[in-house]
């Protein structure tokens, strides 16, 4: 399972790392950065804030993938 941006190619691919009723984590395949999002209490969407666990061996700024990571997390929320 992954989401790929039409304009970014392989750098924008994400895989689901973990999903609970309260949180969802996606990992950027190209850099190894992990993005954790809290799920709203009603399960309808994600809270605005998120945390990033950057891969220390990557030289690419983890913040630049926050928006596509959010889209990927939302996509995984709707996938059974």
Secondary structure by P-SEA (a helix, b strand, c coil): ccccccccccccbbbbccccccbbbbbcccccbbbbbbbcccccccccccccccccccccccccaaaaaaaaaaaaaacc
